[in-house]
């Protein structure tokens, strides 16, 4: 089985590289990325951002187009011309066939991304200077591009082999050598190097291209090129708007009291004015409570005692008592009050955080009250929505929206151009979790492809 998977994946990889449309789209992407520094002369102090955004967008969009076209060639066209029937008539199982096809296409997409990523790093280097572009590096870039085509043409003329594949192989050899040479090429006597901080963002682009490639391959088992392209466009646009369409309606259950658990603790609040009976307009932005710069204590007593003054270093002075504790998990019942200490002003703020709906109507009508809700979550929750004067809790959200938001790939997770523009480093943990997310997405689409291809007719009769 592994031998069949390897051979089919290898042949799919080779056939994809031999496709003229693959080389045409690759050259289009490389030419666009290489020419972007020219447009930086029309901006001020944003030249690197322009090149980074444009190069990443070009790699992502054209990479997705390569994925759709390659998948349609590898699956739907082979079904139509009988190649798939020939393979499946041998001892090759359908799941092995379709998974090998996906692996081969993902390998071809990795080659496309690798060359575009090197091109992006060189293009950023060319545009580093605010007032002039590095013409030497740009000349080397397009010279290597032309040399690769020349070598591929000579190889095709001498051996009569595939020109597209020879061109891609020439680029795979010459582009890394060019990147190393430009890395050590000085500018004005100074070593500039390449923008290696861009590499994590480019790796995330690879994840998105792989996700689209596996999706396109799964859909190509049932749809032709045009239908596949339209469906991928719909899923792409839906993924871009996933947070707006489904994310804001997804389930995020807030609790009236502090929930138990080990995740980060968040709180949101809403202040009801006297005689208010309308729905909640907008809860406050969730704030994290369990941070190092916050000193917070909790109490489950109906009428807790007055909190003592602790000075400027409350952590060293504080001792838990029968009524106030630092960890809400130490309380036998849910906390009713929260005390926040301001070390700068040396003052306490005591808040009633549970049972707000039980405030006597006469008191609430005269003075109003504040409602507080809590949630434990590893990431920052959304601003809660919903709730009324009589039931001061936000709506928990829709389970259907949660499922759709989880299943539809969120392409925004792979787009880190804004972080690069703000000069914020992309943590290695984020790249690792992004890779895990991409693996899960690819695995899901592999299973979908196997399910769609299981009863697909590949000839005059279904081969099972």
MARRO-280474 format. One record per residue (C-alpha): chain; z, y, x. Coordinates in Angstrom, 1 decimal, padded with zeros to 4 digits. Last residue first. Layout:
! residues N
+-------+--------+--------+--------+
: chain :     c3 :     c2 :     c1 :
+-------+--------+--------+--------+
:     A :      Z :      Y :      X :
...
+-------+--------+--------+--------+
! end
This chain:
! residues 464
+-------+--------+--------+--------+
: chain :     c3 :     c2 :     c1 :
+-------+--------+--------+--------+
:     A : -006.0 : -000.6 : -014.8 :
:     A : -009.7 :  000.2 : -014.6 :
:     A : -011.0 :  001.6 : -017.9 :
:     A : -014.5 :  000.6 : -018.7 :
:     A : -017.9 :  002.4 : -018.4 :
:     A : -016.4 :  004.2 : -015.4 :
:     A : -013.3 :  006.2 : -014.4 :
:     A : -011.5 :  006.0 : -017.7 :
:     A : -008.1 :  007.7 : -017.5 :
:     A : -005.2 :  005.5 : -018.7 :
:     A : -002.9 :  006.1 : -015.8 :
:     A : -004.5 :  009.3 : -014.6 :
:     A : -002.4 :  011.6 : -016.8 :
:     A :  000.9 :  009.8 : -016.0 :
:     A :  000.1 :  009.6 : -012.3 :
:     A : -000.8 :  013.3 : -012.2 :
:     A :  002.4 :  014.2 : -014.0 :
:     A :  004.4 :  012.2 : -011.6 :
:     A :  002.7 :  014.0 : -008.7 :
:     A :  003.3 :  017.3 : -010.5 :
:     A :  007.1 :  016.6 : -010.6 :
:     A :  007.1 :  015.6 : -006.9 :
:     A :  005.3 :  018.8 : -006.0 :
:     A :  007.8 :  020.9 : -008.0 :
:     A :  010.7 :  019.0 : -006.4 :
:     A :  009.3 :  019.5 : -002.9 :
:     A :  008.7 :  023.2 : -003.6 :
:     A :  012.3 :  023.6 : -004.7 :
:     A :  013.5 :  021.8 : -001.6 :
:     A :  011.3 :  024.1 :  000.6 :
:     A :  012.7 :  027.2 : -001.2 :
:     A :  016.2 :  025.8 : -000.5 :
:     A :  015.3 :  025.6 :  003.2 :
:     A :  013.6 :  029.1 :  003.2 :
:     A :  016.7 :  030.5 :  001.5 :
:     A :  019.0 :  028.8 :  004.0 :
:     A :  017.0 :  030.2 :  006.9 :
:     A :  017.9 :  033.7 :  005.6 :
:     A :  015.1 :  036.2 :  005.2 :
:     A :  016.0 :  039.2 :  007.3 :
:     A :  016.0 :  042.6 :  005.5 :
:     A :  013.7 :  045.2 :  006.9 :
:     A :  013.2 :  046.8 :  003.4 :
:     A :  009.5 :  046.1 :  003.6 :
:     A :  010.2 :  042.5 :  004.7 :
:     A :  012.5 :  042.0 :  001.6 :
:     A :  009.8 :  043.5 : -000.6 :
:     A :  007.1 :  041.1 :  000.8 :
:     A :  009.3 :  038.1 :  000.1 :
:     A :  007.1 :  036.4 : -002.6 :
:     A :  008.0 :  032.7 : -002.9 :
:     A :  010.6 :  033.1 : -005.7 :
:     A :  008.2 :  035.3 : -007.6 :
:     A :  006.0 :  032.3 : -008.1 :
:     A :  008.4 :  030.8 : -010.7 :
:     A :  007.0 :  027.4 : -011.4 :
:     A :  007.4 :  026.6 : -015.1 :
:     A :  009.8 :  023.7 : -015.7 :
:     A :  013.1 :  025.6 : -015.2 :
:     A :  012.1 :  028.6 : -017.3 :
:     A :  010.7 :  026.4 : -020.0 :
:     A :  014.0 :  024.3 : -020.1 :
:     A :  016.1 :  027.4 : -020.2 :
:     A :  014.0 :  029.0 : -022.9 :
:     A :  014.5 :  025.9 : -025.0 :
:     A :  018.2 :  026.0 : -024.4 :
:     A :  018.4 :  029.6 : -025.6 :
:     A :  021.1 :  032.0 : -024.6 :
:     A :  024.9 :  032.1 : -024.8 :
:     A :  025.1 :  035.2 : -027.0 :
:     A :  027.6 :  037.6 : -025.6 :
:     A :  031.3 :  037.6 : -026.8 :
:     A :  033.2 :  040.2 : -028.7 :
:     A :  033.2 :  038.5 : -032.1 :
:     A :  034.5 :  041.0 : -034.6 :
:     A :  033.0 :  044.0 : -032.7 :
:     A :  029.8 :  042.1 : -032.1 :
:     A :  028.1 :  040.1 : -029.3 :
:     A :  024.7 :  040.1 : -027.8 :
:     A :  023.4 :  040.4 : -024.2 :
:     A :  024.8 :  039.5 : -020.8 :
:     A :  023.5 :  041.3 : -017.7 :
:     A :  021.9 :  038.5 : -015.7 :
:     A :  024.0 :  036.3 : -013.5 :
:     A :  024.2 :  036.9 : -009.7 :
:     A :  023.8 :  033.5 : -008.0 :
:     A :  026.3 :  030.7 : -007.3 :
:     A :  027.6 :  031.0 : -010.9 :
:     A :  031.0 :  031.1 : -012.5 :
:     A :  031.1 :  033.2 : -015.6 :
:     A :  033.5 :  035.6 : -017.2 :
:     A :  033.7 :  037.9 : -020.3 :
:     A :  035.8 :  041.1 : -020.8 :
:     A :  036.1 :  043.0 : -024.0 :
:     A :  037.5 :  046.6 : -024.1 :
:     A :  039.4 :  048.1 : -027.0 :
:     A :  039.2 :  050.8 : -029.6 :
:     A :  042.1 :  053.3 : -030.0 :
:     A :  042.5 :  053.8 : -033.8 :
:     A :  040.3 :  051.1 : -035.3 :
:     A :  041.6 :  048.6 : -032.7 :
:     A :  045.2 :  049.3 : -033.4 :
:     A :  044.8 :  049.0 : -037.2 :
:     A :  042.6 :  045.9 : -036.8 :
:     A :  045.2 :  044.1 : -034.7 :
:     A :  043.7 :  042.9 : -031.4 :
:     A :  042.8 :  039.2 : -031.9 :
:     A :  039.1 :  039.7 : -031.0 :
:     A :  040.3 :  040.8 : -027.5 :
:     A :  041.9 :  037.3 : -027.0 :
:     A :  041.3 :  037.3 : -023.2 :
:     A :  041.0 :  039.9 : -020.4 :
:     A :  043.8 :  042.4 : -021.0 :
:     A :  043.5 :  044.6 : -018.0 :
:     A :  046.1 :  046.0 : -015.5 :
:     A :  045.0 :  048.5 : -012.9 :
:     A :  047.4 :  048.8 : -010.0 :
:     A :  047.8 :  051.7 : -007.6 :
:     A :  048.1 :  052.2 : -003.8 :
:     A :  045.2 :  054.7 : -003.8 :
:     A :  043.5 :  053.0 : -000.8 :
:     A :  044.8 :  049.5 : -001.5 :
:     A :  043.6 :  049.6 : -005.1 :
:     A :  045.1 :  046.5 : -006.8 :
:     A :  043.5 :  044.8 : -009.7 :
:     A :  045.7 :  043.0 : -012.2 :
:     A :  044.1 :  040.6 : -014.7 :
:     A :  045.8 :  039.6 : -018.0 :
:     A :  045.4 :  036.7 : -020.5 :
:     A :  045.0 :  033.9 : -018.0 :
:     A :  044.2 :  030.4 : -019.5 :
:     A :  047.2 :  028.1 : -019.5 :
:     A :  048.9 :  026.1 : -016.7 :
:     A :  048.2 :  028.8 : -014.2 :
:     A :  047.5 :  027.8 : -010.6 :
:     A :  043.7 :  027.7 : -011.3 :
:     A :  043.9 :  031.5 : -011.8 :
:     A :  044.5 :  031.9 : -008.1 :
:     A :  046.4 :  035.0 : -006.9 :
:     A :  049.4 :  034.4 : -009.2 :
:     A :  051.4 :  036.6 : -011.6 :
:     A :  054.1 :  035.5 : -014.1 :
:     A :  056.2 :  032.9 : -012.3 :
:     A :  055.7 :  034.7 : -009.1 :
:     A :  053.1 :  034.5 : -006.3 :
:     A :  054.0 :  036.4 : -003.1 :
:     A :  052.0 :  039.5 : -001.9 :
:     A :  053.0 :  041.3 :  001.3 :
:     A :  050.3 :  040.1 :  003.8 :
:     A :  047.5 :  040.1 :  001.3 :
:     A :  048.5 :  043.5 :  000.0 :
:     A :  047.8 :  045.4 :  003.2 :
:     A :  047.8 :  049.1 :  002.4 :
:     A :  051.1 :  049.0 :  000.6 :
:     A :  052.2 :  046.3 : -001.9 :
:     A :  053.6 :  048.2 : -005.0 :
:     A :  055.0 :  045.7 : -007.5 :
:     A :  053.4 :  044.6 : -010.7 :
:     A :  055.3 :  045.2 : -014.0 :
:     A :  056.2 :  042.1 : -015.9 :
:     A :  053.8 :  040.2 : -018.1 :
:     A :  053.8 :  040.5 : -021.9 :
:     A :  052.0 :  037.5 : -023.4 :
:     A :  052.2 :  035.7 : -020.0 :
:     A :  049.1 :  034.0 : -018.7 :
:     A :  048.9 :  036.2 : -015.6 :
:     A :  046.3 :  036.8 : -012.9 :
:     A :  046.1 :  038.6 : -009.6 :
:     A :  043.2 :  040.5 : -007.9 :
:     A :  042.9 :  042.0 : -004.4 :
:     A :  039.2 :  042.8 : -003.8 :
:     A :  037.6 :  043.4 : -000.3 :
:     A :  037.3 :  039.7 :  000.5 :
:     A :  035.3 :  038.9 : -002.7 :
:     A :  036.4 :  036.8 : -005.7 :
:     A :  035.6 :  039.3 : -008.4 :
:     A :  031.9 :  039.5 : -008.5 :
:     A :  030.6 :  042.2 : -010.8 :
:     A :  028.2 :  041.6 : -013.7 :
:     A :  026.4 :  044.8 : -014.8 :
:     A :  028.2 :  046.2 : -017.8 :
:     A :  027.4 :  044.9 : -021.3 :
:     A :  024.8 :  046.7 : -023.4 :
:     A :  024.6 :  047.7 : -027.0 :
:     A :  027.1 :  045.4 : -028.6 :
:     A :  026.3 :  044.9 : -032.3 :
:     A :  027.6 :  047.5 : -034.7 :
:     A :  031.1 :  047.7 : -036.1 :
:     A :  032.6 :  050.5 : -034.1 :
:     A :  035.7 :  052.1 : -035.8 :
:     A :  037.1 :  053.3 : -032.4 :
:     A :  034.8 :  052.7 : -029.4 :
:     A :  034.3 :  049.3 : -028.1 :
:     A :  034.2 :  049.0 : -024.3 :
:     A :  032.0 :  046.2 : -022.9 :
:     A :  032.8 :  044.1 : -019.9 :
:     A :  031.2 :  041.8 : -017.3 :
:     A :  032.9 :  039.5 : -014.9 :
:     A :  031.7 :  037.1 : -012.2 :
:     A :  033.5 :  034.3 : -010.3 :
:     A :  031.6 :  032.5 : -007.5 :
:     A :  031.6 :  028.7 : -008.0 :
:     A :  034.6 :  026.5 : -007.5 :
:     A :  035.5 :  025.6 : -011.0 :
:     A :  037.7 :  026.7 : -013.9 :
:     A :  036.5 :  029.3 : -016.4 :
:     A :  038.3 :  032.7 : -016.6 :
:     A :  038.6 :  033.6 : -020.3 :
:     A :  036.2 :  034.7 : -023.0 :
:     A :  033.5 :  032.6 : -021.4 :
:     A :  029.8 :  033.5 : -020.7 :
:     A :  027.1 :  030.9 : -021.3 :
:     A :  023.9 :  031.6 : -019.4 :
:     A :  021.1 :  029.9 : -021.3 :
:     A :  017.7 :  031.3 : -020.7 :
:     A :  016.5 :  034.3 : -022.8 :
:     A :  016.1 :  036.7 : -019.8 :
:     A :  014.5 :  033.9 : -017.8 :
:     A :  012.0 :  033.0 : -020.5 :
:     A :  009.3 :  035.6 : -020.8 :
:     A :  010.6 :  038.2 : -018.4 :
:     A :  011.7 :  035.8 : -015.6 :
:     A :  008.6 :  033.7 : -016.1 :
:     A :  006.2 :  036.6 : -015.8 :
:     A :  004.7 :  035.5 : -012.5 :
:     A :  004.9 :  031.9 : -013.6 :
:     A :  003.1 :  032.6 : -016.8 :
:     A :  000.3 :  034.3 : -014.9 :
:     A :  000.0 :  031.3 : -012.6 :
:     A :  000.2 :  028.9 : -015.5 :
:     A : -002.6 :  030.7 : -017.3 :
:     A : -004.7 :  030.9 : -014.1 :
:     A : -004.1 :  027.2 : -013.5 :
:     A : -005.3 :  026.4 : -017.0 :
:     A : -008.4 :  028.5 : -016.5 :
:     A : -009.3 :  027.0 : -013.2 :
:     A : -008.8 :  023.5 : -014.5 :
:     A : -011.0 :  024.2 : -017.5 :
:     A : -013.8 :  025.5 : -015.3 :
:     A : -013.5 :  022.7 : -012.7 :
:     A : -013.3 :  019.8 : -015.2 :
:     A : -010.2 :  018.5 : -016.9 :
:     A : -008.3 :  015.2 : -017.1 :
:     A : -007.5 :  014.1 : -013.6 :
:     A : -008.2 :  017.7 : -012.5 :
:     A : -004.9 :  018.7 : -014.1 :
:     A : -002.8 :  016.7 : -011.6 :
:     A : -004.8 :  018.0 : -008.7 :
:     A : -004.5 :  021.6 : -009.8 :
:     A : -000.7 :  021.2 : -010.1 :
:     A : -000.4 :  019.6 : -006.6 :
:     A : -002.4 :  022.4 : -005.1 :
:     A : -000.5 :  025.1 : -007.0 :
:     A :  002.8 :  023.8 : -005.6 :
:     A :  001.3 :  023.5 : -002.1 :
:     A :  000.1 :  027.1 : -002.3 :
:     A :  003.5 :  028.3 : -003.4 :
:     A :  005.2 :  026.4 : -000.5 :
:     A :  002.8 :  027.8 :  002.0 :
:     A :  003.7 :  031.3 :  000.8 :
:     A :  007.3 :  030.5 :  001.5 :
:     A :  006.3 :  029.7 :  005.1 :
:     A :  004.7 :  033.1 :  005.3 :
:     A :  007.9 :  034.8 :  004.3 :
:     A :  009.8 :  032.8 :  007.0 :
:     A :  007.1 :  033.8 :  009.6 :
:     A :  007.3 :  037.5 :  009.1 :
:     A :  010.3 :  037.9 :  011.4 :
:     A :  008.0 :  036.6 :  014.1 :
:     A :  006.1 :  040.0 :  014.2 :
:     A :  004.1 :  039.3 :  017.3 :
:     A :  004.5 :  040.5 :  020.9 :
:     A :  004.7 :  044.2 :  021.9 :
:     A :  005.1 :  044.1 :  025.6 :
:     A :  004.6 :  047.6 :  027.1 :
:     A :  002.0 :  048.9 :  029.5 :
:     A :  000.2 :  050.9 :  026.9 :
:     A : -000.1 :  047.8 :  024.8 :
:     A :  000.5 :  044.5 :  026.7 :
:     A : -001.2 :  041.2 :  025.8 :
:     A :  001.4 :  038.5 :  025.9 :
:     A :  001.3 :  037.8 :  022.2 :
:     A : -002.4 :  038.4 :  022.1 :
:     A : -003.0 :  035.5 :  024.5 :
:     A : -000.7 :  033.2 :  022.5 :
:     A : -002.4 :  034.2 :  019.2 :
:     A : -005.8 :  033.6 :  020.8 :
:     A : -004.9 :  030.1 :  021.9 :
:     A : -003.5 :  029.4 :  018.4 :
:     A : -006.8 :  030.6 :  016.9 :
:     A : -009.1 :  028.7 :  019.3 :
:     A : -008.2 :  025.1 :  018.6 :
:     A : -007.7 :  025.3 :  014.8 :
:     A : -010.7 :  027.6 :  014.5 :
:     A : -012.9 :  025.1 :  016.3 :
:     A : -011.6 :  022.4 :  014.0 :
:     A : -012.5 :  024.5 :  011.0 :
:     A : -016.0 :  025.3 :  012.3 :
:     A : -016.6 :  021.6 :  013.0 :
:     A : -015.5 :  020.7 :  009.5 :
:     A : -017.8 :  023.3 :  008.0 :
:     A : -020.8 :  022.3 :  010.2 :
:     A : -020.6 :  018.6 :  009.3 :
:     A : -022.3 :  016.4 :  012.0 :
:     A : -025.9 :  016.5 :  013.2 :
:     A : -024.6 :  015.8 :  016.7 :
:     A : -026.5 :  018.5 :  018.7 :
:     A : -027.3 :  021.0 :  016.0 :
:     A : -023.9 :  020.7 :  014.3 :
:     A : -022.1 :  021.0 :  017.6 :
:     A : -024.1 :  024.1 :  018.4 :
:     A : -023.4 :  025.6 :  015.0 :
:     A : -019.7 :  024.8 :  015.2 :
:     A : -019.5 :  026.4 :  018.7 :
:     A : -021.2 :  029.6 :  017.3 :
:     A : -018.9 :  029.7 :  014.2 :
:     A : -015.8 :  029.4 :  016.5 :
:     A : -017.2 :  032.1 :  018.8 :
:     A : -017.7 :  034.5 :  015.8 :
:     A : -014.0 :  034.1 :  014.8 :
:     A : -012.9 :  034.4 :  018.4 :
:     A : -014.8 :  037.6 :  018.8 :
:     A : -013.4 :  038.9 :  015.5 :
:     A : -009.9 :  038.4 :  016.8 :
:     A : -010.6 :  039.6 :  020.4 :
:     A : -012.1 :  042.8 :  019.1 :
:     A : -009.1 :  043.3 :  016.9 :
:     A : -006.7 :  042.8 :  019.8 :
:     A : -008.7 :  045.3 :  021.9 :
:     A : -008.9 :  047.8 :  019.1 :
:     A : -005.1 :  048.0 :  018.7 :
:     A : -005.0 :  050.5 :  015.8 :
:     A : -004.0 :  054.1 :  016.2 :
:     A : -001.5 :  056.6 :  014.8 :
:     A :  001.3 :  054.4 :  013.4 :
:     A :  001.0 :  051.7 :  016.0 :
:     A :  001.8 :  048.2 :  014.7 :
:     A : -001.6 :  047.8 :  012.9 :
:     A : -003.1 :  045.3 :  015.5 :
:     A :  000.2 :  043.4 :  015.6 :
:     A :  000.2 :  043.0 :  011.9 :
:     A : -003.3 :  041.7 :  012.0 :
:     A : -002.3 :  039.2 :  014.7 :
:     A :  000.6 :  037.8 :  012.6 :
:     A : -001.6 :  037.7 :  009.5 :
:     A : -004.4 :  035.8 :  011.3 :
:     A : -001.9 :  033.3 :  012.5 :
:     A : -000.7 :  032.8 :  008.9 :
:     A : -004.2 :  032.6 :  007.6 :
:     A : -005.0 :  029.8 :  010.1 :
:     A : -001.8 :  027.9 :  009.2 :
:     A : -002.3 :  028.4 :  005.5 :
:     A : -005.8 :  026.9 :  005.5 :
:     A : -004.6 :  023.9 :  007.6 :
:     A : -001.7 :  023.4 :  005.2 :
:     A : -004.1 :  023.5 :  002.3 :
:     A : -006.1 :  020.6 :  003.9 :
:     A : -002.8 :  018.7 :  004.3 :
:     A : -001.9 :  019.4 :  000.6 :
:     A : -005.4 :  018.1 : -000.4 :
:     A : -004.8 :  014.8 :  001.5 :
:     A : -001.3 :  014.4 :  000.0 :
:     A : -002.6 :  015.0 : -003.5 :
:     A : -005.4 :  012.4 : -003.1 :
:     A : -003.0 :  009.9 : -001.7 :
:     A : -000.8 :  010.4 : -004.8 :
:     A : -003.8 :  009.8 : -007.1 :
:     A : -004.9 :  006.6 : -005.4 :
:     A : -001.4 :  005.2 : -004.8 :
:     A : -000.6 :  005.7 : -008.5 :
:     A : -003.8 :  004.1 : -009.5 :
:     A : -003.3 :  000.9 : -007.5 :
:     A : -005.9 :  000.0 : -004.8 :
:     A : -006.9 : -003.6 : -004.6 :
:     A : -010.6 : -002.8 : -004.8 :
:     A : -012.3 : -001.8 : -008.1 :
:     A : -010.2 :  001.4 : -007.9 :
:     A : -012.2 :  002.6 : -004.9 :
:     A : -015.6 :  002.0 : -006.5 :
:     A : -014.5 :  003.5 : -009.8 :
:     A : -013.2 :  006.6 : -008.0 :
:     A : -016.6 :  007.0 : -006.3 :
:     A : -018.4 :  006.8 : -009.7 :
:     A : -020.1 :  010.2 : -009.7 :
:     A : -018.0 :  011.6 : -012.6 :
:     A : -014.7 :  010.2 : -011.3 :
:     A : -015.4 :  011.5 : -007.9 :
:     A : -016.2 :  014.9 : -009.3 :
:     A : -013.0 :  015.1 : -011.3 :
:     A : -010.7 :  014.0 : -008.5 :
:     A : -011.5 :  015.3 : -005.0 :
:     A : -013.9 :  018.0 : -006.0 :
:     A : -011.7 :  019.4 : -008.7 :
:     A : -008.7 :  019.3 : -006.4 :
:     A : -010.6 :  021.1 : -003.7 :
:     A : -011.7 :  023.9 : -006.1 :
:     A : -008.2 :  024.4 : -007.5 :
:     A : -006.5 :  024.3 : -004.1 :
:     A : -009.0 :  026.6 : -002.5 :
:     A : -008.4 :  029.1 : -005.4 :
:     A : -004.7 :  028.9 : -004.8 :
:     A : -005.2 :  029.5 : -001.1 :
:     A : -007.4 :  032.5 : -002.0 :
:     A : -004.5 :  034.0 : -004.1 :
:     A : -001.6 :  033.2 : -001.7 :
:     A : -003.3 :  034.0 :  001.6 :
:     A : -004.8 :  037.2 :  000.3 :
:     A : -001.5 :  038.3 : -001.2 :
:     A :  000.3 :  037.6 :  002.1 :
:     A : -002.3 :  039.5 :  004.1 :
:     A : -002.3 :  042.4 :  001.7 :
:     A :  001.5 :  042.8 :  001.5 :
:     A :  001.9 :  042.4 :  005.3 :
:     A : -001.0 :  044.8 :  006.1 :
:     A :  000.2 :  047.5 :  003.7 :
:     A :  003.8 :  047.1 :  004.8 :
:     A :  002.8 :  047.5 :  008.5 :
:     A :  000.9 :  050.7 :  007.8 :
:     A :  003.5 :  052.3 :  005.7 :
:     A :  004.4 :  055.2 :  008.0 :
:     A :  001.6 :  057.3 :  006.7 :
:     A : -001.4 :  055.8 :  005.0 :
:     A : -005.2 :  056.2 :  005.4 :
:     A : -005.3 :  054.8 :  009.0 :
:     A : -003.8 :  051.7 :  007.6 :
:     A : -007.1 :  050.8 :  006.0 :
:     A : -008.5 :  049.6 :  009.4 :
:     A : -005.6 :  047.2 :  009.7 :
:     A : -006.8 :  045.2 :  006.7 :
:     A : -010.0 :  044.1 :  008.5 :
:     A : -008.5 :  040.9 :  010.0 :
:     A : -006.9 :  039.8 :  006.8 :
:     A : -010.1 :  040.2 :  004.9 :
:     A : -012.2 :  038.3 :  007.5 :
:     A : -009.7 :  035.5 :  007.7 :
:     A : -009.6 :  035.2 :  003.9 :
:     A : -013.4 :  035.2 :  003.5 :
:     A : -013.7 :  032.8 :  006.4 :
:     A : -011.4 :  030.4 :  004.6 :
:     A : -013.1 :  030.8 :  001.3 :
:     A : -016.5 :  030.0 :  002.9 :
:     A : -015.1 :  027.1 :  004.9 :
:     A : -013.6 :  025.5 :  001.8 :
:     A : -016.8 :  026.3 : -000.2 :
:     A : -018.8 :  024.4 :  002.4 :
:     A : -016.8 :  021.2 :  001.8 :
:     A : -016.3 :  019.3 :  005.0 :
:     A : -012.6 :  020.2 :  005.2 :
:     A : -012.1 :  018.7 :  001.8 :
:     A : -013.9 :  015.5 :  002.7 :
:     A : -011.7 :  015.2 :  005.8 :
:     A : -008.5 :  015.6 :  004.0 :
:     A : -009.6 :  013.2 :  001.2 :
:     A : -010.6 :  010.6 :  003.8 :
:     A : -007.2 :  010.9 :  005.4 :
:     A : -005.3 :  010.7 :  002.1 :
:     A : -007.4 :  007.6 :  001.1 :
:     A : -006.7 :  006.0 :  004.5 :
:     A : -003.0 :  006.7 :  004.5 :
:     A : -002.4 :  005.6 :  000.9 :
:     A : -004.4 :  002.4 :  001.5 :
:     A : -002.3 :  001.6 :  004.6 :
:     A :  000.9 :  002.4 :  002.8 :
:     A :  000.0 :  000.0 :  000.0 :
+-------+--------+--------+--------+
! end
